[in-house]
Amino acid sequence: MLLTRAAAREIDRQAIEDFGLPGLVLMENAGRNAAAEIRQFAVPDRDQVFLILVGPGNNGGDGLVIARHLDNAGLAVRVVVAAEPARFRGDAAVNLRVVERSGIRLDWLGDADAADLFPRLRDLLAGGTVVVDALLGTGATAAARGRIAVAITAVTAWRAEQPHRRVVAIDLPSGLDCDTGAALGPCVHADLTVSFVAAKAGFAAPAAAALLGEVRTVDIGVPRAVLAAVARSRADG
């Protein structure tokens, strides 16, 4: 099954509202299982330094869970937050507080001047060997702006300059349209995309292949009944 933006949103809604599964549990499952895939993909040696780039939405919340699980595994982790703390809400805010109290290094971009942002990101990225892109999720429908756009541009430059280093996208590369597979503007070029529940509809577009890299899907604990109901509604529609 390929998930459109609307189908992904409906799966979350039914799991949370109709089945009573807390969103925090889904986020924890997503981040833990994504971290396991990242470790399998990118940890042939213990000298890797993981830079987790997070935005203020649920995709960023997934990234914060990933950071915690990589840190628990004894790996070197730094989190780069491309938003002000006040923009974090709900489950993402919960996980931000956990990471803050866990002693994981956090670098905040929310207070950076526009002129200083790219050089600051360039310096932060220079210390990493694997970037985990948790900036934007399936809800993005327009080109990234502001700090997120600069972060995507910086990651693209870093990857081009350091081809032996790798980028892992969470759910989909930031800047990619979930439904069409087109780049909405600046877009992350991933070596691995870890997608939740199922691949997204836009992944089937030929132009998306160069942005996705290898695609792996992970379970987040959504009941099978929810997936079956959403599949039926799509077939009926």
N, C-alpha and C positions, 0 to 999 in steps of 0.2 A: 504494500500500500504506500502510495506517495501522498504526503500531507500538504494541503494548501494552508495558507495562513489561517483561514477561517476554520478549517478542520482541526488544526493544532490548538487553536483557542477553544474550540468546542470540547475537545478531549479534556483539556484542563478544567473547563467549567464543570463538565459532568462529574469528573473524578472528585472535585472539591465540593460542589454544591449538592449533587444528587447522591453521591456515594459517601460523602463525609470524610474523604481523605484529605488531611490538611495540606495546604500548599507547601508548608515548610518541609513536610515529609517527602513530597515529590522533588523539591529542590535538593534535599539531602541525597536522595537516591540518584538523581541526575549527576550531581557533582561527584559523589563517591564512585559511581560507575565510569564516569568520564575520566577521573583521575587514574583508575585502573588501566584504561586504554592508553592514556598518555604515558604511564610508566612502561607499559609493554612496548610502546612505539619508540620512546625517546630516552630510555635509561640503560643503554648498553654499558655505560661506565658511570661511576658515582660522582663525576666532576661536573655534571650538568648544573646550570643555574637557570631556574625557571622564573620568568617574568610573567606574571598574570596581569593582563590589562583589563580593567573592569569599568563598565559604564554603570549608570545608576538604576537600571531596570533589573528584571528577573534574570536576564542573561548575565549581568554582572554578579548577581547573587549566586548563580551557578559557579561562576569563576571563583568567588570567595570560598565556597565549599571545596572546590578543587584545590585551592591554595592550602587549606587546612589539612586535607588528606595527603597531599604531597609532603607537607611539613611533617605530618605524623609518621610518614615513611622515612624520615631522616634526610630528605632532600633539601637542597638550598632553594629557598623560595623568597621572592620579593613581589609585592603587589603594588601596581601602579594604578591609582584611582583617577579616572578622567572626569571627575565631577566634584561638586561641593558635597560635604556630608549631608546637608539638609535635603538634598534631592533623593536620598535613599529612603524608601518606604517599605512597609510590610516585611515580607520574608527576607528581602535583600538587606534591609536595615538590621534585622536580627543577625544575619550572618556577618555583616560588617562589624557589629559590636563584638561578636565572638573572635573574629580575626584580630581586632584591636587589642583584645585582652589576652590573646595567645602569644604575643611577642613576635609575631611575624612582621617583618619590616614593611611599612606602608609609605609610599611616596605619593603625595597629593599634588595633582595638577590644577586643582580648583583655584588656587591662589596665584597661579603663574600668569604674568603679563603675556599678551598675545605675541609680542616680539621675542620673548624668552622661551616660549613653549617648545618650539621645534628643537632648539639647541639643548634644552633640558631633557627632552625625550631622547635625543640622540645620545646624550651622556648616560642616561639610565639604560638604554638598550645595549650600549657597548659592553656592559657587564654581564649580559645574559647569553645563554646558548640555545634556549628554547623559549619562544614567546607563545603564551596561551591567550588567544583573542576572545575575550568575553565582553566586548564593548556594546554590540548591538545584536538583537535577536530577530525572530521572525516578524515582529511587529513593525519593523522599519519599512516605510513606504516612500521615503524621499531621501535625497542625498544627505549624507552626514554633514553636520555643521560644527563650527566651533572646535572645542578641544577634541571631540571624537574624530572629526575629520583630520585634524593635525596628527592625532595618534595613528590613524590608519596610514597616512602618508609617511610618517616616520617608520612604521613597521615595514612598509613596502621598500623604503630606501635601505633599511637595515638588512632585509632579506637579500636584496640585490647585491649589496656590498659584501655580504657574508654568506655565500651560497651553501656552505657546509652547515649552517645553522638552520633551525627549523621553526615553522609556525604551525600551531594547532588551533583550529577554529572550533568554537563551541556552538553547537546546533547548526550554524552556518557561518560562512565568512562575513564579518561585518561589512555592510555596504552592498551585499547581494540581495536581490529581491527574492523572497521566498517562493513566490508563485511563478515568476517568469524566468528566473535564473540570470537576469541581466544585472550588470553593475549599475546601481542607482547614482553613483558618483565615485568618489574614492572608495576602493574596495580592497580588503585584505586578500592576499594570495596565500593560500594555505598549503601545507604539505600533507596535513591530515585534517579531516573534518569529522568531529564526533557529534552525530546528530541524535536527538532524543526521540524515542518511540519508533520513528520511521524516517526514511529519507524524505526530503521536502520536494514538492512538485517541481520547483525550478531546477533541481539537480539534473533533470532529464534533458535540459537544454544543452545543445552541443557547446555553446560558448561558456557554460559554467564549469566545464571540466578542468580548464586551466586554473580556475580559482579555488576549486575544491580540494585538489590533491586526492589522496585516498579517502574514501568515505567509510566510516564504521558507524553502526547504529547501536545504541544501548537502551536497555529497559529502564524505566523510572518508577515502576510499580503500579502503573495504571491498570485497573482491572480489565480482564479480557472482555467483559460485558460492555464496557465503555467503548472499546475499539470496535466491537461488533456493531454496536448501535450507531456509531458515527459512520462506519462503512456502509451500513444499510441506508442511512439517510442520504448519503452521497449517491448511492445507486438509484434510490427512488427519485432523487432530484434531477 
